[in-house]
Amino acid sequence: MKAFIAACVLALSLFVSPAFAQEKPVVKIGASVPLTGSNAHIGEGIKNALDLALASLPADTKYTYKIMMEDDGLEAKKAASAANKLISVDKADAVISVSSGTGNVVSPIAEQNKIVHFGIASAASVAEGTYNFNHWTAPEEEARAMAAELQKRGFKKVAALFMNQQGVLAIRDSFKTHLEGTGIELTTDEVINPGEKDFRSAIAKAKSTNPDIYLVIFFTPELEILVKQIREAGITTPVTSIEAFSLSNEPALYEGLWYVDSAEAKGSFYTDFEKKFGKAPAFGAPNAYDIVNLIVKGYETAPAPPGVKPSMENVVSALHQVKDFNGVLGPLSIDDKGMVFSAAAVKIIKDGKPVLAGTVEKASPSAH
Amino acid sequence: MEYLINISILFSIYGILAVSLNLVMGYTGLVSLAHAAFYGIGAYATALLMTKVGLGFFETILCGMLLTGLAALAIGTVLSRFRDDYYIIASAGFTVIVFNILMNWREVTGGAVGVFGVPRPMIAGTVLTSNLSFLGLSLVFLAVVAGAGTLIVRSSFGRALKIIREDEDVALVFGYRPLHYKLAIFVISAMMASVAGSLLASYLMFVDPSTFTLNENVFVIAMIVLGGLADIRGALLGAALLIGLPEALRFTGFPDDIAAQMQKLTYGLLLIVLIFIRPQGILGKFRI
């Protein structure tokens, strides 16, 4: 009988003990991304990267992490609805957005609800406020890298054609600033609207200035059309770009050309991604992977009583202390403005694929 | 709760747009593709005047309405001379022009980057930071616009518009001057659309040109066709359906991998079924 009572007491104590009774608190990470429409491939790539990051987490984390997705079609009003649903209905502890347009909408919503928000956007405004962060190689960094590379390679006259798009304009403004004092002349500085198909007059105007190199920053399909029309005009002068060659559907068009790209993913990210999903990671996928790990880092290091999630203020504070975090996009640090610094890379198209051509001399993260 | 408030705010903004377009399209029979432009002018007037000049929200609404009214008067004078397909094409041209100005006049509009940090309205020294208070304000504007719309369509002016819609030549025989009536309702309707734009800018605290496209205009046309042309309640119902339905479909529980695509598919199917059952719209009194 005594043995039976002892067994019952032991079983009861096990049942009511915190370790047995309590499951790990769940930290929900919501993502507002385009899952439908012409940019659905971006959302799909980010969703896959988030799943991969979750699957790669160690088993001994203090909290259980869960990913939730909502479609915003890359539209402002849909992004507002998606973020509001994630925060108020699904009770997300952190949200992720992609693009400057939607990031600028999600950012005030996150701030109002005191929820950590990570944008993958070129606009620094996405990171404004206490709870907002942004993880994308900053336009300033890419423009700085381009100016440095042009100088290193001895180019003196650049004809630049830019697409009228948020991220591209941010690069353009910064590029012009970085050219100051380099001795490099911007012989053409033309901004062309998306949807344009005939670039011949712009090309003729640029050609008349006798540039050493053409800098073209457009997206598909405008980029491909522009580069083909440059070649059709008999121009053999080199063409370069920032990011655009990596996003093109026809990388073979730029065979042998060097360009500046956003930070290069390191380690086994690419192979793991391709192995799991059967395709290469899309635009922003490595950033999304890093963001999950940064959020996890913030939660795991923020002080909190056992079995309870830390306060959002503590998570934000922990995130601001992140220095040289081992991300797939290199050692990552978060500055006091919420910007995650990652260095630009110089690449070259070789056998139809972008490969690293060299490293760019790093700027100090504080330069941002 | 915040999510429902967000949907309700979007409904009130699109409700204003749908009522304004219904006055031109449903009651006067003019398919206008210029309303996205008026919506955009209102949004940018509020965004720029609040962030760069420091005017209050209500002052910017008035400025936006004035600016939109003048633009509508100018373009409407030209448009009123057209009918049917020509009217549609010419009005679409205006939206394209305004979109390009918003995209390319970077020094003023910020271009593709847009304007961020648009403040929320302030009433009696209190900033409407909470979405609930903003909803209250936007519902007041919706009520005013819907009320004004109802008064217009029930007046002798509204009856003249319906005659013009049915037959402009008959209207002339009765002594009405269609050109003046078409222009007047176009300007009134444009000023209403501008209010919707002002509310959107302050609610999202951000504007960029991507919202003010022909696609957005077609979206509002779908609202009034679905809800019912020539019926103020129909326009509101259409706005409620097209804003609420995609949100409701977020809760359908499709597998994660195909949820977004299935929601879109279901949305499209439901619209087809609705139009098949009620070609004149749910509360429609007029069919194009």
Boltz contact constraints between the chains, C-beta under 6 A:
constraints:
  - contact:
      token1: [A, 35]
      token2: [B, 260]
      max_distance: 6.0
  - contact:
      token1: [A, 36]
      token2: [B, 260]
      max_distance: 6.0
  - contact:
      token1: [A, 36]
      token2: [B, 261]
      max_distance: 6.0
  - contact:
      token1: [A, 36]
      token2: [B, 264]
      max_distance: 6.0
  - contact:
      token1: [A, 71]
      token2: [B, 260]
      max_distance: 6.0
  - contact:
      token1: [A, 76]
      token2: [B, 204]
      max_distance: 6.0
  - contact:
      token1: [A, 76]
      token2: [B, 211]
      max_distance: 6.0
  - contact:
      token1: [A, 77]
      token2: [B, 10]
      max_distance: 6.0
  - contact:
      token1: [A, 80]
      token2: [B, 6]
      max_distance: 6.0
  - contact:
      token1: [A, 80]
      token2: [B, 204]
      max_distance: 6.0
  - contact:
      token1: [A, 81]
      token2: [B, 6]
      max_distance: 6.0
  - contact:
      token1: [A, 81]
      token2: [B, 247]
      max_distance: 6.0
  - contact:
      token1: [A, 84]
      token2: [B, 2]
      max_distance: 6.0
  - contact:
      token1: [A, 84]
      token2: [B, 3]
      max_distance: 6.0
  - contact:
      token1: [A, 84]
      token2: [B, 6]
      max_distance: 6.0
  - contact:
      token1: [A, 85]
      token2: [B, 3]
      max_distance: 6.0
  - contact:
      token1: [A, 88]
      token2: [B, 2]
      max_distance: 6.0
  - contact:
      token1: [A, 88]
      token2: [B, 3]
      max_distance: 6.0
  - contact:
      token1: [A, 89]
      token2: [B, 3]
      max_distance: 6.0
  - contact:
      token1: [A, 101]
      token2: [B, 208]
      max_distance: 6.0
  - contact:
      token1: [A, 104]
      token2: [B, 116]
      max_distance: 6.0
  - contact:
      token1: [A, 104]
      token2: [B, 206]
      max_distance: 6.0
  - contact:
      token1: [A, 105]
      token2: [B, 204]
      max_distance: 6.0
  - contact:
      token1: [A, 105]
      token2: [B, 206]
      max_distance: 6.0
  - contact:
      token1: [A, 108]
      token2: [B, 205]
      max_distance: 6.0
  - contact:
      token1: [A, 125]
      token2: [B, 116]
      max_distance: 6.0
  - contact:
      token1: [A, 164]
      token2: [B, 103]
      max_distance: 6.0
  - contact:
      token1: [A, 164]
      token2: [B, 112]
      max_distance: 6.0
  - contact:
      token1: [A, 165]
      token2: [B, 112]
      max_distance: 6.0
  - contact:
      token1: [A, 166]
      token2: [B, 112]
      max_distance: 6.0
  - contact:
      token1: [A, 166]
      token2: [B, 113]
      max_distance: 6.0
  - contact:
      token1: [A, 169]
      token2: [B, 112]
      max_distance: 6.0
  - contact:
      token1: [A, 169]
      token2: [B, 113]
      max_distance: 6.0
